[in-house]
């Protein structure tokens, strides 16, 4: 269920960019995929609706210090070009919650 869930979140991200809620550089596709890679497997069950909420809830409660890129070698967050900023991740999470609330 990981790949369909990633696609769902990437589509939500694309909608947020298209509507001008976030800029495209806030959440590049690769970082969205890495973000979800860290989510516990038990969040990837049930309907798309259930998964969307479970994944968002998991990410909101997550300790960002321990999240890794998919290669499991590089921390997801940091200051290098290969890393994402926590500020951008929180901006994405807020926008995803708003998208869900206003759907």
C-alpha positions in Angstrom: 0.0 0.0 0.0 3.1 2.3 0.2 3.2 3.2 -3.5 -0.5 4.1 -3.9 -0.3 6.1 -0.7 2.8 8.0 -2.0 0.9 8.7 -5.3 -2.0 10.0 -3.3 0.2 12.4 -1.3 2.1 13.5 -4.4 -1.2 14.3 -6.1 -2.3 16.3 -3.1 1.0 18.1 -3.2 0.5 18.9 -6.9 -3.0 20.2 -6.2 -1.6 22.5 -3.4 1.0 23.8 -5.8 -1.5 24.3 -8.6 -3.8 26.3 -6.3 -0.9 28.4 -5.1 -1.2 27.2 -1.5 2.5 26.2 -1.5 5.3 26.8 -3.9 6.8 23.9 -5.8 10.1 24.2 -4.0 8.5 23.7 -0.6 7.9 20.0 -1.1 9.8 18.4 -4.0 8.5 15.1 -5.0 11.5 13.2 -3.8 11.2 14.6 -0.3 7.5 13.8 -0.1 8.4 10.2 -1.0 11.2 10.1 1.6 8.9 11.6 4.2 6.4 8.8 3.7 9.1 6.2 3.6 9.7 6.8 7.3 6.0 6.3 8.3 5.2 3.1 10.3 3.8 0.3 8.2 0.6 0.1 10.2 -0.4 3.5 8.9 -0.6 2.1 5.3 -3.9 0.1 5.8 -7.5 0.6 5.1 -9.2 3.0 2.7 -7.4 5.9 1.1 -9.2 8.2 3.5 -8.0 6.1 6.5 -4.4 6.0 5.2 -4.3 9.8 4.5 -5.3 10.6 8.1 -3.1 7.8 9.6 0.0 9.0 7.7 -0.6 12.6 8.5 -1.1 11.8 12.2 2.0 9.7 12.2 4.1 12.5 10.6 2.8 15.2 13.0 3.8 13.1 16.0 7.2 12.1 14.5 10.5 13.1 15.8 12.1 14.6 12.7 15.6 14.1 14.0 15.4 10.4 13.3 13.9 10.5 9.8 16.1 9.3 6.9 16.1 9.5 3.1 15.2 6.3 1.3 18.8 5.3 0.9 18.9 5.0 4.7 22.3 6.8 4.7 21.4 10.5 4.7 19.2 12.2 7.3 16.1 13.6 5.6 16.5 17.0 7.3 19.5 19.2 7.2 21.3 22.0 5.4 22.8 20.2 2.3 21.1 20.3 -1.1 20.3 16.6 -0.6 18.3 17.3 2.5 14.9 19.0 3.2 14.2 21.7 5.7 11.9 21.0 8.7 10.2 24.4 8.1 9.2 23.2 4.6 8.0 19.8 6.0 5.8 21.6 8.5 4.4 23.9 5.8 3.5 20.9 3.7 1.9 19.1 6.7 -0.2 22.2 7.5 -1.3 22.5 3.9 -2.2 18.8 3.7 -4.4 19.1 6.8 -6.1 22.2 5.4 -6.7 20.4 2.1 -8.3 17.5 4.0 -10.4 19.8 6.2 -11.7 21.8 3.3 -12.3 18.9 1.0 
